[in-house]
Amino acid sequence: MNVFLAKFKQYVLPLAILLGFLLHDMCANLGWLVPVLIFSILLLTFVAVDIHHLRPTLFDWGLILYQVVVGVGIYLGVMAFGGGKIIAEGVMMGALTPVAASSTVVACMLGADRERVTTFALVGNIAMAVVLPVVFTLIGDHPELSLGNSYMLMLAKIGSVLALPFFIALMLQTWLPKVNQVLARRTGWSYYIWAVALLLTLGQTIHFILDQGDGHWHEIAWLSGLSLLFCAFQFWFGRKYGKRFNDIIGGAQMMGQKNSAMGIWMINTFLFSPLSAVFMAFYSVWQNLWNAIQIAMKERKDKRQGT
C-alpha cells in the first residue's frame, strides 16, 4: 500500500486540482467534509510533535504583527485613494486571513521546521480570532453584530476545528503515548488527506467565482489580478522574513498560505460585499498552484540527489 501511494504521490496534486475544476458543482455540495479532513490533518500534525514544547517565539509574533499592520494599512490606503470597499476589504483579508491549518503539511514536505510551523498554525489562528472581531467592529459594515457576537462566531468557527485535535493530541501524549506513537507513524497520510481537502476546497472556490461573476466581471478581473500579485508578494516576503530565522520555507508558507475558505466566510459574515470574497477565492487558486509547483520541484530535486 505504501509503495503504491509513493508511486502515485507525484500525480496527487495535479489530479486534485484538475478534478476540483471539473467537478466544482459536486464539490460545492460536499463542503461539510472539509472541516473533518482538516481535523484529521491537524490531529496527525499535533501527534507528530511534542505539544508541551510548542511555545510562541519572535517568529510567531512577527508574522502576527505583519498580518495586522499590513492588513489594516492596506485597507486604509485603498480607501484613502478611492479604491472602494470591495477592493479594500478583499486585499485586506489577503493579509488578515489566518494561516491555513493544512500549511503544515506542505511546509514540512518542503523542509520547514515542523515544530515552528505547527506552533504558528496554532498561535496564528488563535491570535487572529482575537484581533479580527475588533477590526470588523471598527470598520462597522454590520453594526447589528456586536463585538461579543463577533467573538462568539469567530471562536466557534476556529475552535471547533483547531482546539479539538490539539486537546486530543495532548491527552494522547499525556495518557496514551503508545496510541500517539501509532498515529505519529501515519503522518504521511496527511498529504493525501490534504489533497482531498484541496480538491473540495478548490471546487468550491471555482463554483463561488462562477456564481458571483454574473454582471461583475470587471471587478472580478481586478480582484483576480490583485490577488495574484499579493499572493506572490506574500510568499516572496515570507522567504525574506524566514531567512532571519533560518527557515525560508517556514516563513514563506506561514505568510503566504491562507485559510481561504475561512477568509471567504469572514467576508460574507462581517464585511461590506460578498464580491470582495472573490479576492480570497482567486488567492486560493494561486497559492495551491504555487504549492503544487513547489512540491513537484522538490520531488525532482530529491530524485536527482537520490534521496
KOLMAR-616832 format. One record per residue (C-alpha): residue number from 1; residue in three letters; chain; x, y, z. Coordinates in steps of 0.25 Angstrom, whole numbers, padded with zeros to 4 digits, always signed. Each point is the difference from the previous one (the first is absolute). Layout:
BEGIN
+-----+------+-----+-------+-------+-------+
! seq ! type ! mol !    c1 !    c2 !    c3 !
+-----+------+-----+-------+-------+-------+
! NUM !  ala !   A !     X !     Y !     Z !
...
+-----+------+-----+-------+-------+-------+
***
This chain:
BEGIN
+-----+------+-----+-------+-------+-------+
! seq ! type ! mol !    c1 !    c2 !    c3 !
+-----+------+-----+-------+-------+-------+
!   1 !  met !   A ! +0000 ! +0000 ! +0000 !
!   2 !  asn !   A ! +0011 ! +0010 ! +0004 !
!   3 !  val !   A ! +0008 ! -0004 ! -0013 !
!   4 !  phe !   A ! -0013 ! +0003 ! -0008 !
!   5 !  leu !   A ! -0002 ! +0013 ! +0007 !
!   6 !  ala !   A ! +0015 ! +0004 ! -0002 !
!   7 !  lys !   A ! -0001 ! -0002 ! -0015 !
!   8 !  phe !   A ! -0014 ! +0007 ! -0001 !
!   9 !  lys !   A ! +0005 ! +0012 ! +0008 !
!  10 !  gln !   A ! +0005 ! +0008 ! -0011 !
!  11 !  tyr !   A ! -0013 ! +0000 ! -0007 !
!  12 !  val !   A ! -0009 ! +0003 ! +0012 !
!  13 !  leu !   A ! +0001 ! +0016 ! +0000 !
!  14 !  pro !   A ! -0002 ! +0001 ! -0015 !
!  15 !  leu !   A ! -0012 ! -0010 ! +0000 !
!  16 !  ala !   A ! -0006 ! +0007 ! +0012 !
!  17 !  ile !   A ! +0001 ! +0014 ! -0007 !
!  18 !  leu !   A ! -0006 ! -0006 ! -0013 !
!  19 !  leu !   A ! -0012 ! -0007 ! +0007 !
!  20 !  gly !   A ! -0002 ! +0013 ! +0008 !
!  21 !  phe !   A ! -0002 ! +0008 ! -0013 !
!  22 !  leu !   A ! -0009 ! -0011 ! -0007 !
!  23 !  leu !   A ! -0008 ! -0004 ! +0012 !
!  24 !  his !   A ! -0003 ! +0013 ! +0006 !
!  25 !  asp !   A ! -0015 ! -0002 ! +0001 !
!  26 !  met !   A ! +0002 ! -0013 ! +0008 !
!  27 !  cys !   A ! +0011 ! +0007 ! +0009 !
!  28 !  ala !   A ! -0010 ! +0011 ! +0003 !
!  29 !  asn !   A ! -0009 ! -0010 ! +0007 !
!  30 !  leu !   A ! +0011 ! -0007 ! +0007 !
!  31 !  gly !   A ! +0005 ! +0012 ! +0008 !
!  32 !  trp !   A ! -0004 ! -0007 ! +0013 !
!  33 !  leu !   A ! +0011 ! -0010 ! -0002 !
!  34 !  val !   A ! +0012 ! +0010 ! +0000 !
!  35 !  pro !   A ! -0001 ! +0003 ! +0016 !
!  36 !  val !   A ! +0001 ! -0015 ! +0002 !
!  37 !  leu !   A ! +0012 ! -0001 ! -0009 !
!  38 !  ile !   A ! +0007 ! +0012 ! +0006 !
!  39 !  phe !   A ! -0003 ! -0006 ! +0014 !
!  40 !  ser !   A ! +0007 ! -0013 ! -0005 !
!  41 !  ile !   A ! +0012 ! +0008 ! -0005 !
!  42 !  leu !   A ! +0002 ! +0008 ! +0013 !
!  43 !  leu !   A ! -0001 ! -0013 ! +0008 !
!  44 !  leu !   A ! +0011 ! -0007 ! -0008 !
!  45 !  thr !   A ! +0008 ! +0013 ! +0001 !
!  46 !  phe !   A ! -0001 ! +0002 ! +0015 !
!  47 !  val !   A ! +0003 ! -0014 ! +0004 !
!  48 !  ala !   A ! +0013 ! +0001 ! -0008 !
!  49 !  val !   A ! +0006 ! +0011 ! +0009 !
!  50 !  asp !   A ! +0001 ! +0001 ! +0015 !
!  51 !  ile !   A ! -0011 ! +0009 ! +0003 !
!  52 !  his !   A ! +0006 ! +0004 ! +0013 !
!  53 !  his !   A ! +0011 ! +0007 ! -0008 !
!  54 !  leu !   A ! -0009 ! +0008 ! -0008 !
!  55 !  arg !   A ! +0003 ! +0014 ! +0004 !
!  56 !  pro !   A ! -0001 ! +0013 ! -0007 !
!  57 !  thr !   A ! +0013 ! +0007 ! -0004 !
!  58 !  leu !   A ! +0004 ! +0013 ! -0007 !
!  59 !  phe !   A ! -0003 ! -0007 ! -0014 !
!  60 !  asp !   A ! -0015 ! -0001 ! +0004 !
!  61 !  trp !   A ! -0002 ! +0014 ! +0006 !
!  62 !  gly !   A ! +0007 ! +0006 ! -0012 !
!  63 !  leu !   A ! -0010 ! -0007 ! -0010 !
!  64 !  ile !   A ! -0012 ! +0004 ! +0008 !
!  65 !  leu !   A ! +0005 ! +0014 ! +0000 !
!  66 !  tyr !   A ! +0002 ! +0000 ! -0015 !
!  67 !  gln !   A ! -0014 ! -0005 ! -0002 !
!  68 !  val !   A ! -0007 ! +0011 ! +0009 !
!  69 !  val !   A ! +0009 ! +0012 ! -0005 !
!  70 !  val !   A ! +0000 ! -0004 ! -0015 !
!  71 !  gly !   A ! -0015 ! -0004 ! +0000 !
!  72 !  val !   A ! -0005 ! +0013 ! +0007 !
!  73 !  gly !   A ! +0010 ! +0008 ! -0007 !
!  74 !  ile !   A ! -0004 ! -0005 ! -0014 !
!  75 !  tyr !   A ! -0015 ! +0003 ! +0003 !
!  76 !  leu !   A ! +0003 ! +0014 ! +0005 !
!  77 !  gly !   A ! +0009 ! +0003 ! -0012 !
!  78 !  val !   A ! -0010 ! -0006 ! -0011 !
!  79 !  met !   A ! -0012 ! +0008 ! +0007 !
!  80 !  ala !   A ! +0008 ! +0013 ! +0000 !
!  81 !  phe !   A ! +0004 ! -0001 ! -0015 !
!  82 !  gly !   A ! -0015 ! -0003 ! -0004 !
!  83 !  gly !   A ! +0002 ! -0015 ! -0003 !
!  84 !  gly !   A ! -0013 ! -0003 ! +0006 !
!  85 !  lys !   A ! -0005 ! -0010 ! +0011 !
!  86 !  ile !   A ! +0000 ! -0012 ! -0009 !
!  87 !  ile !   A ! +0015 ! +0001 ! -0003 !
!  88 !  ala !   A ! +0004 ! +0005 ! +0013 !
!  89 !  glu !   A ! -0007 ! -0011 ! +0008 !
!  90 !  gly !   A ! +0004 ! -0011 ! -0010 !
!  91 !  val !   A ! +0015 ! +0003 ! +0001 !
!  92 !  met !   A ! -0001 ! +0003 ! +0015 !
!  93 !  met !   A ! -0004 ! -0014 ! +0002 !
!  94 !  gly !   A ! +0011 ! -0005 ! -0008 !
!  95 !  ala !   A ! +0009 ! +0004 ! +0011 !
!  96 !  leu !   A ! -0009 ! -0002 ! +0012 !
!  97 !  thr !   A ! -0006 ! -0014 ! -0003 !
!  98 !  pro !   A ! +0007 ! -0010 ! +0009 !
!  99 !  val !   A ! +0010 ! -0010 ! -0005 !
! 100 !  ala !   A ! -0006 ! -0013 ! -0006 !
! 101 !  ala !   A ! +0000 ! -0011 ! +0010 !
! 102 !  ser !   A ! +0005 ! -0009 ! -0011 !
! 103 !  ser !   A ! +0012 ! +0009 ! -0003 !
! 104 !  thr !   A ! +0008 ! -0009 ! +0010 !
! 105 !  val !   A ! -0001 ! -0012 ! -0010 !
! 106 !  val !   A ! +0006 ! +0008 ! -0012 !
! 107 !  ala !   A ! +0010 ! +0007 ! +0009 !
! 108 !  cys !   A ! +0005 ! -0013 ! +0006 !
! 109 !  met !   A ! +0001 ! -0007 ! -0014 !
! 110 !  leu !   A ! +0008 ! +0012 ! -0005 !
! 111 !  gly !   A ! +0010 ! -0001 ! +0012 !
! 112 !  ala !   A ! -0005 ! +0010 ! +0010 !
! 113 !  asp !   A ! +0001 ! -0002 ! +0015 !
! 114 !  arg !   A ! -0012 ! -0008 ! +0005 !
! 115 !  glu !   A ! +0000 ! +0006 ! +0014 !
! 116 !  arg !   A ! +0001 ! +0014 ! -0005 !
! 117 !  val !   A ! -0011 ! -0001 ! -0010 !
! 118 !  thr !   A ! -0009 ! -0008 ! +0009 !
! 119 !  thr !   A ! +0001 ! +0011 ! +0010 !
! 120 !  phe !   A ! -0004 ! +0011 ! -0009 !
! 121 !  ala !   A ! -0011 ! -0008 ! -0006 !
! 122 !  leu !   A ! -0006 ! -0001 ! +0014 !
! 123 !  val !   A ! +0004 ! +0014 ! +0006 !
! 124 !  gly !   A ! -0003 ! +0008 ! -0013 !
! 125 !  asn !   A ! -0014 ! -0005 ! -0001 !
! 126 !  ile !   A ! -0003 ! +0003 ! +0015 !
! 127 !  ala !   A ! +0007 ! +0014 ! -0002 !
! 128 !  met !   A ! -0009 ! +0003 ! -0012 !
! 129 !  ala !   A ! -0012 ! -0005 ! +0007 !
! 130 !  val !   A ! +0003 ! +0011 ! +0011 !
! 131 !  val !   A ! +0004 ! +0011 ! -0009 !
! 132 !  leu !   A ! -0010 ! -0001 ! -0012 !
! 133 !  pro !   A ! -0013 ! +0003 ! +0008 !
! 134 !  val !   A ! +0006 ! +0013 ! +0004 !
! 135 !  val !   A ! +0004 ! +0003 ! -0014 !
! 136 !  phe !   A ! -0014 ! -0003 ! -0006 !
! 137 !  thr !   A ! -0007 ! +0008 ! +0011 !
! 138 !  leu !   A ! +0008 ! +0012 ! -0003 !
! 139 !  ile !   A ! -0003 ! -0001 ! -0015 !
! 140 !  gly !   A ! -0014 ! +0000 ! +0004 !
! 141 !  asp !   A ! -0006 ! -0007 ! -0012 !
! 142 !  his !   A ! -0010 ! -0008 ! +0009 !
! 143 !  pro !   A ! -0004 ! +0009 ! +0012 !
! 144 !  glu !   A ! -0010 ! -0011 ! +0004 !
! 145 !  leu !   A ! +0012 ! -0009 ! +0003 !
! 146 !  ser !   A ! +0005 ! +0004 ! +0014 !
! 147 !  leu !   A ! +0015 ! -0003 ! +0004 !
! 148 !  gly !   A ! -0005 ! -0011 ! +0009 !
! 149 !  asn !   A ! -0008 ! -0007 ! -0012 !
! 150 !  ser !   A ! +0012 ! +0001 ! -0009 !
! 151 !  tyr !   A ! +0009 ! -0007 ! +0010 !
! 152 !  met !   A ! -0010 ! -0011 ! +0002 !
! 153 !  leu !   A ! -0001 ! -0002 ! -0015 !
! 154 !  met !   A ! +0015 ! +0000 ! -0002 !
! 155 !  leu !   A ! +0003 ! -0009 ! +0012 !
! 156 !  ala !   A ! -0011 ! -0010 ! -0004 !
! 157 !  lys !   A ! +0006 ! +0000 ! -0015 !
! 158 !  ile !   A ! +0015 ! -0002 ! +0004 !
! 159 !  gly !   A ! -0002 ! -0007 ! +0013 !
! 160 !  ser !   A ! -0008 ! -0012 ! -0005 !
! 161 !  val !   A ! +0011 ! -0004 ! -0010 !
! 162 !  leu !   A ! +0012 ! +0005 ! +0007 !
! 163 !  ala !   A ! -0002 ! -0002 ! +0015 !
! 164 !  leu !   A ! -0005 ! -0014 ! +0000 !
! 165 !  pro !   A ! +0011 ! -0007 ! -0007 !
! 166 !  phe !   A ! +0010 ! +0007 ! +0008 !
! 167 !  phe !   A ! -0006 ! -0004 ! +0013 !
! 168 !  ile !   A ! -0002 ! -0015 ! -0005 !
! 169 !  ala !   A ! +0015 ! +0000 ! -0004 !
! 170 !  leu !   A ! +0004 ! +0006 ! +0014 !
! 171 !  met !   A ! -0009 ! -0011 ! +0007 !
! 172 !  leu !   A ! +0007 ! -0011 ! -0008 !
! 173 !  gln !   A ! +0014 ! +0005 ! +0002 !
! 174 !  thr !   A ! -0003 ! +0001 ! +0015 !
! 175 !  trp !   A ! -0008 ! -0012 ! +0003 !
! 176 !  leu !   A ! +0001 ! -0009 ! -0012 !
! 177 !  pro !   A ! +0014 ! +0001 ! -0006 !
! 178 !  lys !   A ! -0001 ! -0013 ! -0008 !
! 179 !  val !   A ! -0012 ! +0004 ! -0007 !
! 180 !  asn !   A ! +0006 ! +0013 ! -0003 !
! 181 !  gln !   A ! +0013 ! -0007 ! -0006 !
! 182 !  val !   A ! -0009 ! -0008 ! -0009 !
! 183 !  leu !   A ! -0007 ! +0012 ! -0005 !
! 184 !  ala !   A ! +0013 ! +0008 ! -0001 !
! 185 !  arg !   A ! +0005 ! -0011 ! -0010 !
! 186 !  arg !   A ! -0011 ! +0003 ! -0009 !
! 187 !  thr !   A ! +0003 ! +0015 ! -0002 !
! 188 !  gly !   A ! +0003 ! -0003 ! -0015 !
! 189 !  trp !   A ! -0015 ! -0002 ! -0002 !
! 190 !  ser !   A ! -0002 ! +0014 ! +0003 !
! 191 !  tyr !   A ! +0005 ! +0004 ! -0014 !
! 192 !  tyr !   A ! -0011 ! -0009 ! -0007 !
! 193 !  ile !   A ! -0011 ! +0005 ! +0010 !
! 194 !  trp !   A ! +0005 ! +0015 ! -0004 !
! 195 !  ala !   A ! -0002 ! -0004 ! -0015 !
! 196 !  val !   A ! -0014 ! -0004 ! +0002 !
! 197 !  ala !   A ! -0003 ! +0013 ! +0008 !
! 198 !  leu !   A ! +0007 ! +0008 ! -0011 !
! 199 !  leu !   A ! -0009 ! -0007 ! -0010 !
! 200 !  leu !   A ! -0012 ! +0004 ! +0007 !
! 201 !  thr !   A ! +0004 ! +0014 ! +0004 !
! 202 !  leu !   A ! +0005 ! +0003 ! -0014 !
! 203 !  gly !   A ! -0013 ! -0005 ! -0006 !
! 204 !  gln !   A ! -0008 ! +0009 ! +0010 !
! 205 !  thr !   A ! +0009 ! +0012 ! -0004 !
! 206 !  ile !   A ! -0003 ! -0002 ! -0015 !
! 207 !  his !   A ! -0015 ! -0002 ! +0003 !
! 208 !  phe !   A ! +0001 ! +0013 ! +0008 !
! 209 !  ile !   A ! +0007 ! +0008 ! -0010 !
! 210 !  leu !   A ! -0010 ! -0004 ! -0011 !
! 211 !  asp !   A ! -0012 ! +0002 ! +0009 !
! 212 !  gln !   A ! +0005 ! +0014 ! +0004 !
! 213 !  gly !   A ! +0005 ! +0004 ! -0014 !
! 214 !  asp !   A ! -0013 ! +0003 ! -0007 !
! 215 !  gly !   A ! +0000 ! +0015 ! -0004 !
! 216 !  his !   A ! +0013 ! +0003 ! +0008 !
! 217 !  trp !   A ! +0011 ! -0005 ! -0009 !
! 218 !  his !   A ! +0007 ! +0014 ! +0000 !
! 219 !  glu !   A ! +0001 ! +0000 ! +0016 !
! 220 !  ile !   A ! +0004 ! -0015 ! -0001 !
! 221 !  ala !   A ! +0011 ! +0002 ! -0010 !
! 222 !  trp !   A ! +0006 ! +0011 ! +0010 !
! 223 !  leu !   A ! -0002 ! -0009 ! +0012 !
! 224 !  ser !   A ! +0007 ! -0012 ! -0008 !
! 225 !  gly !   A ! +0012 ! +0008 ! -0004 !
! 226 !  leu !   A ! +0002 ! +0007 ! +0014 !
! 227 !  ser !   A ! -0001 ! -0014 ! +0007 !
! 228 !  leu !   A ! +0011 ! -0006 ! -0010 !
! 229 !  leu !   A ! +0009 ! +0012 ! +0003 !
! 230 !  phe !   A ! -0003 ! +0000 ! +0015 !
! 231 !  cys !   A ! +0002 ! -0015 ! +0001 !
! 232 !  ala !   A ! +0013 ! +0000 ! -0007 !
! 233 !  phe !   A ! +0005 ! +0012 ! +0009 !
! 234 !  gln !   A ! -0004 ! -0008 ! +0013 !
! 235 !  phe !   A ! +0007 ! -0012 ! -0004 !
! 236 !  trp !   A ! +0013 ! +0008 ! -0004 !
! 237 !  phe !   A ! -0001 ! +0009 ! +0012 !
! 238 !  gly !   A ! -0002 ! -0012 ! +0009 !
! 239 !  arg !   A ! +0013 ! -0006 ! -0006 !
! 240 !  lys !   A ! +0008 ! +0012 ! +0004 !
! 241 !  tyr !   A ! -0007 ! +0000 ! +0014 !
! 242 !  gly !   A ! +0003 ! -0015 ! +0002 !
! 243 !  lys !   A ! +0015 ! +0002 ! -0004 !
! 244 !  arg !   A ! +0002 ! +0008 ! +0013 !
! 245 !  phe !   A ! -0005 ! -0012 ! +0008 !
! 246 !  asn !   A ! +0008 ! -0010 ! -0009 !
! 247 !  asp !   A ! -0013 ! -0006 ! -0005 !
! 248 !  ile !   A ! -0003 ! +0006 ! -0014 !
! 249 !  ile !   A ! -0011 ! -0010 ! -0003 !
! 250 !  gly !   A ! -0007 ! +0001 ! +0013 !
! 251 !  gly !   A ! +0000 ! +0015 ! -0001 !
! 252 !  ala !   A ! -0006 ! +0000 ! -0015 !
! 253 !  gln !   A ! -0011 ! -0011 ! +0003 !
! 254 !  met !   A ! -0004 ! +0007 ! +0013 !
! 255 !  met !   A ! -0001 ! +0013 ! -0006 !
! 256 !  gly !   A ! -0005 ! -0004 ! -0014 !
! 257 !  gln !   A ! -0010 ! -0012 ! +0002 !
! 258 !  lys !   A ! -0013 ! +0005 ! +0005 !
! 259 !  asn !   A ! -0013 ! -0007 ! +0005 !
! 260 !  ser !   A ! -0007 ! +0005 ! -0012 !
! 261 !  ala !   A ! -0013 ! -0006 ! +0004 !
! 262 !  met !   A ! +0000 ! +0007 ! +0013 !
! 263 !  gly !   A ! +0003 ! +0013 ! -0007 !
! 264 !  ile !   A ! -0012 ! -0002 ! -0009 !
! 265 !  trp !   A ! -0009 ! -0003 ! +0012 !
! 266 !  met !   A ! +0005 ! +0012 ! +0008 !
! 267 !  ile !   A ! -0002 ! +0010 ! -0012 !
! 268 !  asn !   A ! -0014 ! -0006 ! -0002 !
! 269 !  thr !   A ! -0003 ! +0001 ! +0015 !
! 270 !  phe !   A ! +0006 ! +0013 ! +0005 !
! 271 !  leu !   A ! +0004 ! +0009 ! -0012 !
! 272 !  phe !   A ! -0007 ! +0009 ! -0011 !
! 273 !  ser !   A ! -0001 ! -0008 ! -0012 !
! 274 !  pro !   A ! +0000 ! -0015 ! -0003 !
! 275 !  leu !   A ! +0007 ! +0004 ! -0013 !
! 276 !  ser !   A ! +0013 ! +0003 ! +0008 !
! 277 !  ala !   A ! +0001 ! -0015 ! +0003 !
! 278 !  val !   A ! +0004 ! -0002 ! -0015 !
! 279 !  phe !   A ! +0013 ! +0005 ! +0004 !
! 280 !  met !   A ! +0002 ! -0011 ! +0010 !
! 281 !  ala !   A ! -0006 ! -0010 ! -0010 !
! 282 !  phe !   A ! +0011 ! +0003 ! -0010 !
! 283 !  tyr !   A ! +0010 ! +0001 ! +0011 !
! 284 !  ser !   A ! -0003 ! -0015 ! +0003 !
! 285 !  val !   A ! +0002 ! -0004 ! -0015 !
! 286 !  trp !   A ! +0014 ! +0008 ! -0001 !
! 287 !  gln !   A ! +0005 ! -0006 ! +0013 !
! 288 !  asn !   A ! -0004 ! -0014 ! -0003 !
! 289 !  leu !   A ! +0006 ! +0001 ! -0014 !
! 290 !  trp !   A ! +0013 ! +0005 ! +0006 !
! 291 !  asn !   A ! +0000 ! -0011 ! +0011 !
! 292 !  ala !   A ! -0002 ! -0011 ! -0011 !
! 293 !  ile !   A ! +0012 ! +0006 ! -0008 !
! 294 !  gln !   A ! +0009 ! +0001 ! +0013 !
! 295 !  ile !   A ! -0003 ! -0014 ! +0003 !
! 296 !  ala !   A ! +0003 ! -0005 ! -0014 !
! 297 !  met !   A ! +0013 ! +0007 ! +0000 !
! 298 !  lys !   A ! +0004 ! -0005 ! +0014 !
! 299 !  glu !   A ! -0003 ! -0015 ! -0005 !
! 300 !  arg !   A ! +0008 ! +0002 ! -0013 !
! 301 !  lys !   A ! +0012 ! +0006 ! +0009 !
! 302 !  asp !   A ! -0001 ! -0012 ! +0009 !
! 303 !  lys !   A ! +0000 ! -0010 ! -0011 !
! 304 !  arg !   A ! +0012 ! +0007 ! -0006 !
! 305 !  gln !   A ! +0007 ! -0001 ! +0013 !
! 306 !  gly !   A ! -0004 ! -0015 ! +0002 !
! 307 !  thr !   A ! -0008 ! +0003 ! +0013 !
+-----+------+-----+-------+-------+-------+
***
